[in-house]
Amino acid sequence: MSDRPPPRTTALAEWADIPLVDWQGQAIDCTACPHQSLRTTGGGEPGRSCVQDAYARRIDRFFRQHPALAAEHLADPYFEVRAIAARYTDVFRLAPLMNDPDETVRLQVALRVPQRLLIRLRDDPHREVRIRVAWRLGEGGLPAMLRDPDYEVRKIVARRLPEALLPLLIGDADVQVRLEVARRVVMPALWRMVEDGAPEVRRVVAERLPAPLLGSLAADEDWLVRWTVAGRASGPVLARLLDDPESEVREHAAERQRALAREHGPDLHLAGAPHG
């Protein structure tokens, strides 16, 4: 006979190491719970599914089982209960929570409210709320977030903003925002980023700029920008990079020259390569 203890199969085993206390650190009192009758039907169980518990997963399990009860807890003193109840209650009950003092609650609201209410959260004091707003807001509401103080918000705006408005972010103070712009903006606005102060931005520009305009970046101070140009250039621009001071750039330019030669056969001048 094995002396190994039998496996724990009760619900309590799942989170047995999490204390059974309420949000104030006190022992949970089931007799004071307005839903204590659910215990007799298996609808509530301390340590597994309990609205009084401080542990968010137990609260979530309770509302998953009883979403109709969520509306009764939208004014609960514990922010986790309000936040999780906001996840399960009817959408039309969420408007009062847009001014909840805790950002965790407002985060849940931002995920669910309709656009006409979501627009009111664009100026929320917490960046995480505004980030979620930026992901959900319709294109018409995004321009108002162009000058958000947080770069992450502006970066999301740059990903989602209508193409015609992207030039408004070309001069953004943060390189991550300008990178997003460089990946999407089209000519002639892309040309304005050739002299961007960040080499990583200029590398993206070198990847997207029309080939005939690459000469402006062939002498860039960043060798990776020149390396990128070498992989796309032809003619005099490519010839110049064959003599670049960096060996990696020269090798990449030589690879490009050989590829053009294979493509155009012996008539190298068709590829714009130097010829006599």
N, C-alpha and C positions, 0 to 999 in steps of 0.2 A: 504494500500500500504506500503510495507516495505521500511524503510529508510536505509537499508543496501546497501552499494555500490555494483554495479555489479561486478562479478569476472573479474579479468584481464585475458584476453585470448591472448594478443599479445605476440610476441616472447620476447619483452623487459622485460616482467614481470619475466621471469625466473631468470635473473641476474640483476634485477633493482638496487640492492644495490652496484654493481660494477661500478666504474666510467668509463665513455666512454673517455678514453685518450689513447694516443699512448705510446710507450715504453719510451719516454722522458718526459712523463707527460703533454704533450700538447693535446689540443682538436683535435679530429680526423677530418681531412679535406678530405672529400670524393672526392672533385674536383681534388685533387692531386693524387688520387689512380689510378694506371694503369688498375684496374678492375672495374672502376665506372659504366661501362655499364651493369654490372651484376645486379645492383640494379633494373633495369627496368624489368628484367626477374625473380626476386626473388632469384637470386643466391648470393646475398650479402646484408647484412643488419646490420648497426651499432647496437651494443648491442646484437647481436645474432651470426652473421657470418661475420667476418671481419679480413682481414690479417693485417690491420694497428693497431689493438687493442693491448693493453699491456696484456690483460687477455688471458691466454693460451687456455682456453676452447673455446673461440670465434674463436681463430686462428685455432684450431683443427677442429671446425665445418666447417670453410671455406674450408680447404683442404680435408675434408671428402666429401664435395660436389663437389670439383674441384681438384681431385688428379693430373690431367694433368698439373695444374699450379704450382705444388710444385717445379719442377725443376727450375723455374724462380726465386725462393726465397732462393736458397741454399747459397747465399752470402749476404743475408739480414743483415743489421747491428745489428738487434735484435736477440740475441741468441735463444729465444723461437721460433721465426719464423723459424730459421735454423733447430732447433731440430725437430720441428713438420713437417716441409717440408721433413726432412730426413726420417720420418716415412712413408711418402706417395709416395715419388719419386721412380723412377726405381732404382733397386739395383746397376746397373752398373754406376750410377752417384755418388755413395757414397764415393769412394776412396779419393777424395780431402778433404773430411770432416774428415778423420782420424787424421788430424793434426789441427783440429779446436781448437782455443784457449779456448773454453768453454767445460767443461766436460759434460754438459747436452747434447750437440750435439754429443759428442763422445759416450755417453751412448746409444743413439739411433742407432748410426752406429754399435756399438758392437752387437746389437741385430739382425742386418740384413746382415752384410757383409758375404760373403762366407768364408770358412775355410782358404783359401790361403791368404786372407787379414786379417782375424781375428787374426791370429798368430802374426801379427805385433803390435797388441794392448796389448800383454802380459806384456809389460813394461810401460804401460801408467802411468803417474804420479799420477793419481787419483784412489784411492782404489775401488770406486764403478764401474769404468770402468773395472778394472781387475777382480772384482767379477763376472761381467757379462761374461767376457771372460772365466773365469774358469768354468762357468756353460755350456758354449756352445762349448768350444774347444774340438776337437777330442782327443781320448786317446793318440794318438801319440804326441800331443803337450803339454800334461799336465806335464810331468816330468820337463820341463823348468820352471814350476811355483812352484816347491817344496820348493824353498828358498825365496819365495815372502816375503817381509817385513811385510805384513799384515796377522794376524792370520786367519781372516775370509776367505781370499783367500786360504790359506793353508788348512783350514777346508773343503772347497768345493773340493779342489784337493784330500784330503783324502777320501772323499765320492765317488769320481769318478775314482780315479787312478786304473789301473789294479791291481788285487790282488797280483801279484808277486812283485810289486814295493812298496807295503805298508810298508814293513820293513824299508824303507828309512826314514819314518816319525816317527818311534817308539821313537826316542829321541828328538822330536820336543820340543821347549821351552814352548809352550802353551798347557795347559791342555785340552782345547776344541779340539784341533787338535788330541791330543793323544787319547781322547775319541772316536773320529771317527775311528781312527786306531784300537783301541781295539774292536770295534764293528764288524770289518770286517776281520782283519788279522787272518790267520789260523796258526795252529801248523806247524813247531816248533817255528815260530816267536812269536806267542802269549805267549809262555813260558817266553820270554824275558821281558814281561811287568808285571810279577808277583811282581817285586820289584819297580814298578813305584812309584814316589814320591807323587802322588795324590791319596788319598783314593777312589775318585769317579772312577778313572781309574781302580784301583784294584778290585772294585766291579764289573765292567763290565767283567774283566778277570775271576773273580770267577763265573760269570754266564755262561761263555763259555769254560772254561778250562775243558779238559777231567776229568771225575770224579776221576780216580785213582791218579790224580796229585793234588787234592785239599788240601792235607795235608800241602802243602807249605803255604797255606793261612789260615789254621785253627788257627794259633796263631797271626794273623795280629793285629796290634795295633788299627785298626779301627773296632769297634764292628759291624758296618753294613757289613763290608766285611765278618766277621765271621758269621753273621746272614745269609748272602747269601750262604756261604759254608754249613751251617747247613741244608739248604733246599735241598741240593744235595748230601750230603756226606753219607757214609755208613761205616761199620766196625770200626776200631780203631779211625778213624778221627771223626766219629759221636759220638763215646763213649767219646772222649775227650771234645767235645762241650756240652755234657750233664752236664758237670761240669764247664761250662764257668762262669766267674765272672759276666757277664751281664745276668739278668733274661730273657730278650727278646731272647737272643741267646739260653739259656737253654730251654725255652719254644718251640722255633722253632725246636730245635734239637729233643725234645720229640715228637713233632708232626710228624717229619720225621720218627722217630723210630716206632711210631704207624702205620704210613702209610706203612712202609716196612713190619711190622708184619701182617697187613691185606693182603698185596700182597703175602707174603710167608707162611702164616699160622703159625702154631706153631713152624716151623723150623726156628727160628730167625737167626740161624747161616748162613743160606743161604743168608740172607741180609747183612751179615757181622757184625751183632750185637754181642756184647760180650755174651759169653755163658759159662757155667760151665761144 
